[in-house]
Amino acid sequence: MSTISSSDDDDTREFHQEICQYEDHVLRMTYEYFQDDLQLIVENLDPHPLLTELNARNIPNVKKYQSLEDDRRTLARTLLQDIFQRGREAVIALWVSLYVLQKNHGSPDLLAVLEELRHTGDSLVEQIILDKDGHQLTPELMDVQNSHKKHLYEKTEKLTENKPPRCNLEEENFPLYTRYVNLVIVSIDQFRERSENELIETGVKHEKYLKEAQNKLQRVSPNKMFRWCHQSRLVPHIEMVSGVPGVGKTTLMQKFVYDWVRGDLYQRFSFVFFFKFRELNRLDEVSLETMILQQYPYLEPQIENILQDPEKLLFIFDGLDESNHTMNFTSGHLCSNPRERVHCGQIVVSLARKSLLNGCSILMTSRPTRLASIDCKVFLRIVEITGFFPEERRTYFENFFSDPELAKKAFTYVKQNDTLYTFCYLPSYCWIICTVLSRSFQTTSSDQPPSLLPKTVTQLFAIFVANILTNHSLEKSDAQKVLQSIGWMAEHGVMNHMIIFDDRDLGSFHVDNKSKLLSSFLMESGEPVTYSFLHLTVQEFFSALVHYADYSPEKLQKSLNRAKSYRDGRGEMFLRFLCGLSDASTRSMLTGYLDTQAAQASRDVITWLKNFILEEQRLGESDKKRHLLRTFYYLYESRNKPLVQKTLQSYRRLDLSRVTMSALDCTVLSFIMETYRNIEELNLSRCSLDPEGLERLAPALHNLQDLRLDNNNLPDTSCPQLASVIRNNQYLKSLDLSHNRLSGPHFSDLVEALSSPDSRIEELLLKANDLLNTSCPQLASVIRNNPSLKILVLSYNRLSGPHFSDLAEALSSPDCRIEELGLAANKLDTSCPQLASVIRNNQYLKRLHLASNPLSGPHFSDLAEALSSPACRIEELGLDNSDLPDTSCPQLASVIRNNPSLKRLVLSHNDLSGPHFSDLAAALSSPDCRIEELRMVNNGLSKEEEEEIRKIKRHKPDLHIHY
């Protein structure tokens, strides 16, 4: 079997030689080590180039994998297993094939794997063995390591989940392995200051991550955090794990320690120390040795020996954003002695800067906002947890509910509710949603629809709180007092960026820390005790709820104005919840716990919302669009349909172009458009719209006349949704789908809808969709069956070929009413006779754009003859960048003299300078010339030819010539 191809360049041959030098056991172990990476890489590669490469390297049965192309996961798994079983030559062939593909199809995952393979070589095998077996330790150190692992096992084997009192859920503590679901972690280059609420920003970007993580962002599995880093080009010793609240940072660290204890992960570290910054807040001056022993006192007999080998140590610091200590990672004030007493923050910085225990490794977690305020250069790898992808969301529900039918029922409900489903990327949200749904479904008989099922985020939290209150023994008046006290504390925290509270804060807001109800909403930790809400969004909900539970018009107005003014987005969820609670049906879920004037609070919020909407008129164009989208969210949460209709009564056109639209944004926009049906034009150009977003939006697009979806990179799998829009909208006249990727097997769905007798589309733009010559018969069907079609733009596709005659025949039909045709950049070099037929036979065609086609050649005379025909009605002709030489000038002159309809002619970017240019000039000077605008930019004209042009302009001042 040959693993090298005759077409391979020198670089590929060099890589092949490097791989061939690996001994069999090295090749086998590295292949097994990279299995997870290779699975992900092959899943997300276009299979055609990969299979072509493997076939060129004599890997047999390639057709077997071609049959699996619709199931990329199975294809990848089967291919990688077969390669391994075929042995050394097959493994080498795969590595070389991937090396070739990374030049044109490379993802960060592929680049990182190849780079690690080349840079680490034989040493990688040593590291694999070390991570599996660990270091040799003295009997004394082995004993204390066993005690340490036993202690950490007891700390990490259970996953603690808060539960509402008396809610009849199972135990609070679950075995970690039964509840843990893999999180998606991606490697990123740097952090910037975030200007929006973290939860919302990540929610907005999560669908984008779904796409980019496959192709642009490197996926990092927990078992390979301390491996070769593609960005820093070394094996990092200090790493940062970032993520929004509730995304699973602490749980990931717990799982990391748990796997180390069980021997499944990084045995290169003989000792792992797990600290939470929240608990370190009580320390002031302390030595590193004391800091370790306070948490792990049994290490004292061997602490000196343990710290002698720093490269065998891993320090995990969880929750940098919760730390009260000053930490300047660029500071020159460092310590180097593990027994030296310094400020706690200085110890962490000294470890990171290598002045203390040089060689140890550090893993730290933080919310993104904290990272935006520090110098991150010290972290050699920064990764971000993006939460759950769709499959992980389903798995979480299956793990949460012991009854598979209940799990399926709950997940189906959430999947159908776009708002809740979008936020399921957060594990903490999954927990809250599952908790709410478990109550709703379990209290309802199987044949009766469940009550109190949430539709909005506000309703989700309202039901969550209502369930807790309903199942508590407190009197309603006493429970209301608790809501008021923790509500005002929550509001103070939201407005001042506080998520950690102490006893002094509780005292300031008269919170009774002995109330049993408190533990349902607040978590305690550390000594002295600190408090935080179950999740940041729970805090934000209470900060809004308190204005309905303890109404004060002055406080409400002040908070509304403050929240609106914060540019960092801290008040955004607060405002959404306030608007959501303005809905009487949502508030009714909390009947008995709210202020008697809650309805007045609702009226105040609605008045504020009306004024907020009016502010749009004073904003710039870009700010106006974002302001409009914010308004839509407030209206969506409020469920106030009359307010939506009144708010938008002057709107006939919505322009959200260049505003990134997540799937959740599309859900909100869909609600708005379903409620207010007078929008005639919708512009979603360059919105990073994806198929899921389009699917959510499609049912609401039934009254539009003009829809722009260009420049969204939509794949052909979006065609069924687009077809649905066309079928269900008899008003749609203009549809712009340019700059997407609609070519493919699903394109026929779109064609079928466009060919329907019900289609009223007059303008169809399909520019730059990678449409192939095989699409011509389908496009011909659209033209024949849609008599309304007047403008058809097919430029920048690949329509040249034997099937182009089908398209030309349809365009030549007497039934064709097309007035403007765009065929630029389609490589129509031999299609001039067919285009000539279109021109002669289509009496309606007035504008024809043929730019960037190589038209020069023996058949150009056919085109020129048709354009000169008395039957030609062309008024605007684009022939720019068509490789036309000066020998074309006599033919162009004939067109100018004989076509009285021609008003605008574009000849820029050709090569018309030469002895025949005078023919063209003479035609332009002729009284038969009716052209009003001529563009001849960049034709290499000589000074004499330019002077001829100037004479023509003086002679014909109504003829505008650009040269």
N, C-alpha and C positions, 0 to 999 in steps of 0.2 A: 504494500500500500504506500503510495507516495503522498506525503503531506505538504509538498511544495508544488506550486503551480508555475507554469512557464510565464504567466503574466505578473507574477509577484515582483515587486520592486526590491531594491537592495535593503531597505529598512526592514521589510517583512522577512527577507532571507536572514538578516542578522538576528531578528527576534526568534525565528525558527531554530537557528543554531543554539541560541541561549537555552531554549526549552529542551532541545534534544540532549543537552549536557546534564540535565537532571537525572539522577538515578531513579529506578522504578518506584522505590518506596517514597521518595520525595514527591514525585509526580502524583502518586496515588493520594498521599496525605494532603497535599495542597489542594488537589481536586475536591476531596471530601470537605476540606475546610471551607472552600468557597461555594459549596453546594447551594446554600440559601441565596447567596448573591447571584449565582449563575441562573438559578430558577427565576429570580426577579428580572434579571437582564434579558433572558431569552423570551420570557412572557411579554416583555414590552418592546422587543425588537420586531421590525417588519420581518416576517418569516421568509419571504421570498429571497432577499439578498443572502440571508444566513444559509438557507438550504442550497442556494446556488453555489456558495463558497464551499460548503461541505461536499457537494456533489463533485466539484472540481478537484477536491482532495480525496476522491475515491471512497467516500463514505457511502455504503450501499443503502438501498431501500429508502431513498429520500421521498419517494411518492407516498410512503406510509405516513410521513409527517404532514405532507400536504393535505391529506384527508382530515387532519386534526386542526386546521387553521382557524376554525370557528371557535375552538376551545383552546385558547393559548396556554392556559395553565396545564392542561393535560399534555399538550404538545411539548411544552418545556420539560415537564417531569419525565415523559416517556423518552424524549431525545437524550436527556442527561443520563438516565439510567442505562440506555442502550450504549451510549458512548463509553461509559465506565466499564460495562461488561465486555466491550470489544477490545479493551486494553490500551496499551501504551500509545500505539500509532493513532488510534482514534481520538484519544485525549489530546495529543499534540495537534491533530488536525482541527479540533474545536478551538483550542487556544489561538492557533494561527488565524483561523477564520474570524474569530472575534477581534483579533488585532487588526486585520484588514478592515473590518467593518467600523471600528472605532474612528477611523479617519473621516467617514461621511455620516455614520449613523450613531456616533458615540453618545452615550449618556454619562453623567458624572459617576454613576455606579460602575459602568464598564471601565471608564478611564481610571477610577480609583483601584479597581481590582487588578487591572493590568499593571498599573504603576506599583502596587504593593508586591505583586508577583516578581517584577523585575528588580525592585530595590531590596527586597528582603531575601529572596532566594533560599539557600540552605538554612539560613538562620531562622526562617519562618517555621521550619519543621521543629527546630529546638524550642521555639516559643509555643507551638501547639502542644508539644509534649509537656512543657513546663506548666502551661495552663491546665493540663489534664491531671498531672501527678503532683505538682507543687515542688517546693524546695525540701531538701533533707534538713531536718531539725534535730537538735539535741533532745534527749528524753524529757528533760525539764521543760523545754519550750513546747514539746509536743503535748505534754500534759496540760499546760496552761492554754494552749491553742484549743484543745478539746473542751476545756471549761468555757472558753470564750465562745466557741461555736454552739455549745449547748445553750448558753445564755441568749445568744442572738437568735437561735432557732425558736426559743420560747417567745421572744419579742416579735418575731416576724411570721410565724406560721399561721396566725389568724389575721383575717382582714376585718377590722372593726367598722361596722356601719351604724350610724345613728338610726334610731327608729322612733316613730311617733308612739306615745304611750297607748297601751291597750289596743294596738292596731292588729293584733293576732298574727303578725308576721313571724317568721321563724326567728331563731336566735340572732343575737346582735353580732356575734363573732362567727365568721365562716372560715373554713380552711382556705388559705390564700389561693391554692391551685384550683379550687372550685369556682371562684369568682373572678380571678384575674383574666383579663382579655388583652391580647397583644396590642400595644399602642403603636401608632405610626410615628417614627422619629426621623426627621430630616436634618441634614447638615446645611448650615447657612453661613454666609461669610461675615455678616456684621449686623448690628442692631442700629436702628435709628429711633429717634424720638417718635412715639406714637401719638397721633393727634385725636384718636377716637377711643371710646370705651374698648378695653381689651377683648372682652367677650364678643362684642359686636364685630370688631375688626377681624377677629379670627373666624367668626361665623361667616362674615362676608367673604373672606379669603379661602375658606376651607374647600369649596368646590374648585377653586383655582389650584390649590395644593393637590387635589385629587388628580389633576392633569399634570401639573408641573413635577410632582414627586416622581412620576414615571419617567420623565424625560430631562428635566432640568435640575432637580434637587436630588442629592445623594441620600438614599435611605440608609439608616444606620441601625443595626440590630443591637440590643443591649449587650450581647456576648462579644461584640466587636467594637465597643467604645474605645478601648485602649489598643487600637491597632493603627496601622499606617493611615495618616490623615492626608487626603488629597490636597486640601487647601494649604496646610502648613508644611507639607512635604516632609514629615517626620512622624515618629510615634509619640503622641502627646502625653504629657504627664499631668496636665491640669485641664479639666474640661468643664464646660458649663451646659447644663440642661435647662432650657427655658420653656415656658408655657403659661397660658392664661390660668386663672384660678379654676380649680376643679378639673383640669385636663389630665391629672394623674401623675404629677411629678413625685409626690411623696410615695404613692403606691408603687411607682416604678423603682424608686430607691429601696423600698421594702422588699420588692421582688428581687432586686439586684443582690441584696444582702442574703436573702433566703436562699437563692441559687448558689451563692458562694459557700454558705454553711453546708449545703447538701453536696458540695463537691462538683456541681454542674457548671461552675463559672469561675474563671480567673483564679485558679489555684496558685498562680504566680505570686499572689498576695498571701503572705502567711497570716497577716492580721488586718482586719477591716474594722475601722472605727466609725460609727454612725452617730452624728450629732445633728440636732435640730437647732437652728439659730434662735428660735423662739425660746428654747430652754437655756441657751447660752446667754440670753439677755440678763439673767440674774447674776452673772459673773462680772466682776470688775477687773481688778488686777489678779492675774493667775499665771501659773507656769503651764506649759504644754503637758508636762508630766502630771501635774495636779488635775488638769482638765480631763485627762484620760482616766485617771484613777477615781475621780469623783463619780464617773459613770460606770467604770469597770474596775472596782476595787480589788477583785481577785487577781488582777494582773500585777499587783505590787511586787511580789517576789522576783518577777522576771522583767519588770518594766525597763530596766537599764539595758538588758540583753535584747529586748524587743526593739528598742529604738536605735540599736547599733547598726541595723541593716535597713536603712530607709527605703531602698528599692523594693523591699518585701512588704511595704505598708501602703494601705489605701485609706484616705480620710474622706468621708462623705459628709458634706455640710448641706443640710436641706433648708431652703427657705430664706435666701439672702434678703428678699424683700421684707421679711418679718424681723430682721435684725435691727436692734437699736444702737449697735456699736458702729463707731466711725471706721470705715475701711477704705483707705486710699491705696489702690493697687499700684500707684506710681511713687509712693512714699519712700523716702530715704531712711526713715526711722524703722529699722528692722532689728530683730533679735536673732541669735544663732544658738543659744543654749536652751535645751528643753527644760532646764530647771530655773531659768530666769523668769521672774514675775514681771509681766507687762500687761497692758490692756488686752482683753480677749481679741478684739479686732486686729490688733497688731500681730498676734500669733497666727491668725488665718492668713494675713497678708504675707508674713514671713515664710510660711509654708509654701504659699503660691509663688513667691519670688525666689525660692530655693536657698535662702540664707539659713533657714531652719530645716533640718533633716533633708538636705539636698539629695534628690533621687526618689523621694516618696511621690505617690500619685494622689491627686485630689479630684473629686467629683462633687460639683456644687449645683444647686438648683435655684431658680429665681423666676419671678414674674418678669415679663419684658420691660415693664415701666422702670424697674429698678436698674436694669442693665443699661437703659438709655441714659442714665445719669452717672455712670462710672466709665473708667477707661477699661475697655475689654481686651486690650492687646495681650494681657497676661494669659488669657485663655487660648490654648493652642487648638482647641476645637470647640465650636459652639453649635449645639444641636437644639432643635425646637420640637417639642411634642405637639403634633397636630391633632392628636386624639384618635377617634375611631373612624375608619373607612366603613362603607356600608356593611360589609360582611361581619366586621367586628361588632357593629351595633346589634345585628341579629343575634350574634353569639352571646352578647351581654344579656339580652332578654331571655335567652334559653337558659343561661346560668342562674338568673335571678328567680325565675318561676320554676318551682319543682314540678308543676303540672305542665307537660309539653303543650297541651291544648290551650291552656291559659296563656302560655308564652306566645304561641302563634297568634292568638286572638288579640293580645295586647300589641304585639309588633305590627300586625296588620292595621290596627287602628292608627298607630303612630305613623306608619308608612303612608297612610292616606291623608294624614294631616301634615302638610308641608312645613308649617312653622315648627311644630314639635320635632319632626324628623330631622330638620336641619340642625337644631341644637343638640341632637343626640350624638354629635361628634364629641361632646364632653361626657366623660364617665359620670361625673356628679349629676349632670342633667338626666342621664339615663336612670340613675338611682331615684331621683325625685319623680320622674315620669312613671317608672315602674311602681314606686310606692303609691302614687295616686291611683294608677290604673288597677293595682291589686285590690284596693279598697272598692273601686267602682265596679269591677267585674265580680268580685267575690260576694258582694252584697246583693247581687241580682241573679234571679233564676235564669237558667240557660235559654229559655224561650222568650225572655223579656229583654228589651234593649236596656243597656246600662244607663243609669242616670249620672249626672254630674261628670260628663266627659269633657275635658278641656279642648277648646279650639284655638285659643291664643295663649301666649306666654303668661299674660296677666291672669287668665282663668286657671292655668296650671298651678300657679302659686296660690291663688285664692282658694282652690280646692285643697291644695296641700296643707295650708294653714287651717282651713275649716275642718278637715279631717282630724287634725291634732286637737283643736279646740273642742270638737264634738265628743271626742273620746276622753276628755279630761274631766276630772271631778270638780274643778273650780266652778263657782258661780259665774254667770256671764259677766256680771259687773266687775268681779275680781279679775277675770281673764282680760277684760277690756283695759283695766289699769295696767296689766303686764304689757299688753300690746302698745299702750301709749308710752310707757317708760322706755321699753326697748326700741320703740319706733323713733322717738326723739334722739336716742343714742345712735341708732342706725343712720338717721338723717344727718346728724353732726359728723359721723364718720364718712359718709358719702361726699359731703361738701368739703371735707378737709382731708381727703385721701387717707382715712384711718380704717384699718381692718382689724387691728389688735386693740383690745380694751383691757383695763385693769380695774381693781376694786374702786379706785378713785373715780374713774369714769362712770361706773355703775352707781356710785353714790351721787355724783353730780346730776344724774338723770332719774334718781329715785328708783333704780332698778333693785328689786328684792332678790338678792342672790340665793336666798333660801327657797324661793318658789320652785316647786316641782316642774312647773310649766317651762321654766327657763331652759332646762336641759334639752327640751325639744327643739329649741331654736339656736342655742349657743353651745359651743364646745369649750371645755376647759382644758388647759394644759399648763405644765411647768410649775415651778415653785420659786417665788410667789406666783399665784394663779393668774393667768391671763385668759381672756375670752375672745372668741371670734364667732361670727355667724357660720352656719353650716356651709354656706357658700356665699361668695360676694353678691350673687344675684338675690339670694334670700335677704341679705342686708338691704339691697336696693329696693326690694319689694316692700319691706317694712318701712323704709324711709318715705315711700309714697303712701302706704296704707295709713300711716299715723295722721295724715292730713284729713282723712275721712273718719278716723277713730277719735280724733281730738281736734276738731275744726277750729281754726283761727284764721280769719281772712287776711290779717296782716302777715302772719307767718307764711301762709300759703303763697301770697303774692311775692313775698321776699324770696322764697325758695324757688319759685318758678323763674324769676328773673335771674337769680344766681345760677341755677342749673343751665339755663339757656346761654349764659355768658361764658361758661367754661369751654375753652377751645380744646382741652385735652379729652373731652368726651365723657368726663366722669358723671355728668348729669343725664346722659342720654337714656339709660335704662330707667332712671328715676322718672323722667318725663313720659316715657312710654307707659310705665305703670300708672302714673297719675291719669293719663288719658284713658287707659284701659279700665280703671276703676270708676271713670265717669259713666260707664255703662251700668244702668240699673240692674240688669239681669246678672252681670258679673258680681256686683256688690251684694246681690241677694244671697249669694253663697255664704256671706259672712253676717247675715242678719242677726241682730242682737248684740253684736260686738262693736258696732260703729256708732258714731256720734249721731244725735237726733238731727243734726244739720248736715249730714253727709250729702243730701241732695243739693244743698246750697254749694257745698264744696265742688260738686260735679258741675254746677252751672258756672262757677268761677273758672274752672279748668277749661270748659268749652269756650267761654269768653276769651280766655288767654289764647286758646288755640286759634280762634278766628283772627285775633290780632297778629299772631305769629305768621299766619298765612299771608296776611296783607304786607308783611315786611319784605316778601319776595320781590316786590316791585322796585325796591330800593337797592337791590343787589346786582353785582356784575353777572355776566352770562354763566360762567362756570359755577359760581356760588349759588346762583339761582337754581340750577339743576339739582345740586345737593340739598338745598333748602327744600325743594319740592319733594324729593325722595324722603327726607325726614318727616315732612308733613304727612306723606302717605302712610308712614309707619304709625304716627300718632292716630290718624283716622282709622287705620286697620285695627289697632288695639281697642279703640273706642267702640267699634262696631256700629257707629252712628251714621247710618245710611243717609238720612235727610241732611246731615251736616256735610257729607261727601258731595251730595248733589248741589247743595247751596254753595259750597266752596269752589266747585269747578264749573259753575254755570256759565262763566265767560270763556271757558276753554273749548277750543275746537282742535287744538294741536298740542301734542306733548313731545318735547324734544329732550331726551335723556342721552343723546349721543355722547360718547367718550366718558360716560359714567359707568364704572365697572358694576355690572348687574349680577349679583349672586342669584342662586336659585331661590333663596328666601326673598330677595328683592322682587323677583318675578311673581312670587306668590302674593306679595303685598300689592304690586301693580295690577295683578289679575283681579283682586278684590275691588280695587278702585274702579277698574274699567267695567267690571260686571255691574257695579253699583251705579256708575254714571256712564250712560251709553251714547253720549253725544260727541265723543272724541272721533274725529275723522282722519287725523294724521298722527302716526306714531313713528318717531325716529329713534331706533335703538342701534344706530351705527357705531361700530367700535366700542362695544359694551362688554366684551369678553363673555358674551352670552354662550351658555353651553346647552347641550341637548336636554338636560334635566330642567333648566330654567325655561327653555322653550316649551317643554311639555306642560309645565305649570301655567304658562302664559297663554298657550294656544286657545283654550276654550273661551277666553275673554276677548278674542280679536275678531268678533263677528260683525262689528259695525264700521270698521275702518274702510276708508277709501284709498289711503296711501300708507304703505308699511315699508320701512327701511330696516333691513336686518343685515346690511353689508358689513364686511370686515369683522366678522365674529369667529371665523375659522370653524364654522359649524361642519360636522362630518355628514356623510351621506345618510347615516342613521337618523338624522333629523328630518329627512324627507317625508316620512309618514305624518309627522306633526305639521309640517308645512302644507302637506296635501289636505290635512284636516281643516286648517285655517282657510284654504281656498274653497273647499267644498261648502263650509258653513258660513261663508261670507259672500253674499251676492252683491255687495257694494264695492268690493275691492277692485280698484282700477290700476293701481301702481304698486309693483312689488319689486324691491331691490334686494337681490340675494348675492350681489357681487362679492368677490374675495372671501368665499367660503370653500368647503371641500365636498361639494355635493355629488361629485362623480363617484359612481359605485353601484352596487346591486340594488340599493334602495331608491336610486334616482327615478326608476320607473314609476314609483308611487306618486312622485311629484308630477311627472309627465301625465299620468292618468288623470290627475285632478285638473291640470292645466288644459287637458284636451276635452274635459267635460263640457257639454252644451250649456251648463249652468255658469261656467266661468265667464266673468265680465272683465277680465284683466286686459287693459289697453297698453300698459307699459311693463315689460318684463326685462329685468337686468340680471344676467347670469355671467357677468364678466369675471374672469380669473377663478374658475371653479374646477380647473383641471379636467374639463370635459374632453373625452376622447372622440376620435373619428366614429367609433361605434355608437356614440350618442346621437349622431345625425338623423337616423331613422326616427328616433323618439322625438327629437326636436321638430322634425318634419310633421309628425302627427299633431303636435301642438299647433303648428301653423295652419294645417288643414282644417282642424276642428274648432279653432277659436277665431271666429270672424271679428271679434272685438279688438284683437291684438294689432296695435299700431306702431309700437316701438319695441324692438328686440335687440338687445346688446349681448353679443356672444364673444366679445373680444378677449384676448389673452387666455385662450383655451388651446386645445390641440385637435382641431376639427379636420385638418388636412388628411386626405386618404380616399380610398375607394368609395366610402359611404357618403362623402360630401355631395355626391350627385343627388342623393335622396333629399338632402336639405335644399339644394338648388332647385330641384324639381318642385318642391312644395312652395318655395319662394316665387317661382315662376307661374304658379297656378293662378287662374283668373279669380279664384276665391280669396287669394291672399290680399289683405288690406294693409300690410305693413308699410309705414311711411318712413321709418328710420331704422337702419340696420347697421349694427356694429360688428365687424368681423376682423378688427385689428389683431395683429400678432397671433395668427393661427397657422403660420407656415404655408400659406396658400400660394405656393410658387407655381404649381401646374394647374391651378383651378380657374385661370382667366376665362377659358371658353364657357365654363359653367356660370361664372359670375356675369359674363356677357349675356347669357340666356336670361338670367334674372332681370337684368337691366332692360332688355328688349320687351320682356313679357309682363313686367310688373308696372302698371300704369300709376300706381299709388306711391311708389318709392321716390322719396325726395331727398333723403340724407343717407349717404353711404360712407362708412368709415372703414378704410382698408389699410390703415397705417401699419408699419412694422411687419409687413409681409414682403418676401422677396419676389416682387412682381416683374422685375426686368427679365427679359428672355423672349424666346420666339413667340410665346402666346400673349404677350402684352398687347400686341396689335389687335387681337380679338376683343380685348377689354376696351381699348381705345375706340375701336370701330363701333362697338355698342354704345359707348358714351357719346359718340358723334351722331348716332341715329336720330331721326326725327321722332321716334317713339320714346326716346329717353326723356324722363321728367326730373332728373336729378338736379337739385338746387344747391346741395352742399356735398362736396367730395373731398375725402381725406386720403391722400396718397403720400403722406410724410413718412420718412424713414423706410422707403420701399426699394432701395438699391437702384433707383432710376438713373441711368447715365445720360449724357447730353444727346445721345442718339434717340432718346425718347421724345426729345423736344418737338420734332415734326408731328408726332402722333398727338402729343398734348395740345399742340397748336390747332390741330384739326378739331379736337374736342371743344376748345375755346370758341372757334369760329362757328361751329355747327350746332352748338347746344345753347339755345337762347334762354333755357331755364336756369343754367348754372350761375349762381350768385356768389358762392364762396368756394375757394379752391385752396387746399393746403398741400404744399409741395416741399416743406422744410425737410432738412436732413437727408437730402439726396446728393447727387453729383452732376448737376445740370450745366455746369460751366464747360464751355467748349465751342467748337465751330458751329454746332447746330443750335446754340442758344438763341441766335438771331431769329430763327423760325418762331420760337416761343415769344420773343419780344415783338415781332411783327404782328402776331395774332393778338397780343394784348393791346397793341395800338390800333387794331382794326375796329371800324365802327360796328362790326358784328358782335364784338365782345360785350357781354352783358354782366361780366363779373364785377362785384362790388368790393370784395375783399380777397386778397391773395397773400398767402404766407409762404415766403421763400427763405426762411432763416437757415443759415448754415448750409449753403450749397457751393461754397468755394468759389464764388464769383470773382472774376478779375475786375480791376478798376474800370476797364472799358465797359464791361457788362453792367457794373453798378451804375455807370453814367447813363447807359441805355434805360435802366429802370427809372432813374431820376427824370429823364426826359418824358417817359410815359406818364409819370405822376404829375408832371407839369402840364402835360397835354390833356390828362384825364384826372382832374382833381377829385372826382367822385369815386375813383378807384383807389382803395386803401391797400397799399402794398407794404408788407413787412419783410425786410431782407437783412 
